Structure formats: C-alpha cells, structure tokens
Amino acid sequence: MKRSKALLASLLLVFSLTGCAGKNESAVSSQGNTDSLKIGYLPSPGHLLYFVAQEEGLFKDEGLNTELVMFGENNSELAALESGKIDVGAFGSSELVTYLGDGHEITVFGGAMIAGHGLIVKPELVEGIPEEDWSLDLLKGKNIGVEGVDSGYIVYRSAAKKLGLENSIDFSIFADGADAYNSLKNDDIDAAILYAPYRILAEDEGYVILSNSGTVSGFEDHVCCRQATLTSSLEKDPDTYEAFLRALIRAYHFYKTEPDKTIKDVQKYVDVDEGSLRKDTYDYDSQIANPDPDITGMTNFYDALVDTGFVNEFDISHGLSAELYDKALNAVAAEDPDDEVYKYLLDYHKERDK
C-alpha cells in the first residue's frame, strides 16, 4: 500500500506538470521532413503502441526518426498539433469529434487506445451488495467526477440517459484525471471516471472499480484515443504516415505476443509497478490498444455526442480516413499471411472500417 501511494503521488505530479511541458516545447516542428515525427502522448498504457514501437526500434525499422513528447491532457496536446510543436498524436475520441465539429482541419487516420476507463467508487457504496448487482442505479443522487468531455464520460453519460438516470446523477467536469481523483479522495465527489493507469492506482488505494467502460452495453470495446494529424500534413507526406502506421501495426503484434517485454517498455513511460501495470494493460479490457482507425466506432461516438447535446450535427466523414491504414495493414500482413494476429486485424478492419 505504501508503494502504491508513493507511485500515485509521483504520477499525479508528472500529470500536473506535463501539460505545461508540452506547451513550452521549444524544438522546431518536423512537419515537412518526410522521415521525422514528433509524437504526442499521454503517460497511459493505452498509448503503449508508441512505447513499444519506440523501444523495440519499430519506428526506426520503418525509416522514421521519432521523438515522443509527453502531455498531461488532450487539449494542450491538440493545441501543440495545430501550432506545429508535434506532428501527430493520440487524442481522445470525444475531443476529436468536438474539434472536427468546430471546423478544425485534422484527420483521424488510425487507432491507439480502446476502452481503458473505469467507474471508480468508494468501497462503502457497494458494501454488502453482490457484484452481479452493481450498476449505475447505485449512483442515483450521487456526483461523478470526469476529466473533461472524455470518452469515459460520454460512455457513462449515454448509459445513464438510456437507463433514465440522466437527471438523477450529477457529473462534475475536472481539468484532468489528477483533479478528479484528488476530489474523490477529498470526499468532494462520490465517484470518478478514470482512465488507465488511474483506475488501477485507485483500486490499489482501496477504491472499487464498479465497471470498466468497455463492458457498458452499446459501448463494448469502444474507441478512445485515435491517431490524428493535420489534414495538410497527411496529404503532403502520406508515405511517412503510412510508415508510421506500419510500425504501430507491428507494435500491436508485439503487445499481443510479448506481454512481459511490453510491460517493460510501457514502464519506461508509465511510472506504475509491474504487477499493477500488467493488470491495467491486459486484464481489465479485451484489448487496451489497437491501431485500427475504427470508422464505425468513431461514427458511433459522434452519434452519442450529438445525442447527449455536446455537439451539433455535422458531416464527420470528412475527418475520418482508413485509406492509409488499409495500405499499411495489407503490406504488413502480406509478409506473414498465416499469422493469427494479423488475420485478426484484417477481420477487424473489414468489420469496423466499412
């Protein structure tokens, strides 16, 4: 427990500082250089495709000179993309839909994180209640903290609406996961929707994961962070971004076949002990990462954001593309047609990117 608390304190400090670090990034953007990329990320196991590709030399194998730039939350990362401080990054699906709705010229062209959020409650809320009876009904009249209008918030807000609980549960929006979790610890709120690795750290501290977002009806294995860049950059250097996707596809294969080495790679970017990180990366979701852009999943999220009133209707299709991913996946899969991981990705692509 003491180690968990120390790790949590360390991670909260990192998260509180990284947004500023991203804003103060002084290096010149590499946009226009066809073999160099500055990649924005959050220190979460959901962004492990970057970590594996970087540590295992997969970016280098594709002829890419890459630098990973850490951020504390999505808005500062998106601002860095538009100001040229990074070239590409993994951004929350809800934030991307909102940005596209506001007319920003960005394109979602790949995937990063899948699900990865937990609804965290105080243990007394479920005391004496069988786990099979745990549900959102337990939060009637309660206050749930969320990190902005992120993926987990949309999942649970939509679920509450479907259950007729929209007016029975209050959602409080915080700047980031650290603020939401601190408010839970200070008894300012009754529950919090936290993304990995906060959910495992909260569980290690004695809180309870009421449910994981990828198990919510209608949002099974929902999209979370997506690969996005400026539309102009994608049009100017398609070969660079196709190579980038090939590296992520190979990183996914590594994640599925080399769990021990994957955890070691992730630990270099996410300061959580190995046992807890393994649970958060491999046990709580059917998969916490996937390089597929999942056009279907993004469209479903757009529908949910419209339904909950966060965005007005617009044509989202112009901001979603699976073209480069299709080329990258088929090129990698052709190298080993019998590989089960690549066959899974091909089937997933056919189903999700129609």
Secondary structure, 3 states (H helix, E strand, C coil): CHHHHHHHHHHHHHHHHHHHHHHCCCCCCCCCCCCEEEEEECCCHHHHHHHHHHHCCHHHHCCCEEEEEECCCHHHHHHHHHCCCCCEEEECHHHHHHHHHCCCCEEEEEECEECCEEEEECHHHHCCCCHHHCCHHHHCCCEEEEECCCHHHHHHHHHHHHCCCCCCCEEEEECCHHHHHHHHHCCCCCEEEEECCHHHHHHHCCCEEEEEHHHCCCCCCCECCEEEEEHHHHHHCHHHHHHHHHHHHHHHHHHHHCHHHHHHHHHCCCCCCHHHHHHHHHHCCCCCECCCCCHHHHHHHHHHHHHCCCCCCCCHHHHECCHHHHHHHHHHHHCCCCCHHHHHHHHHHHHHCC
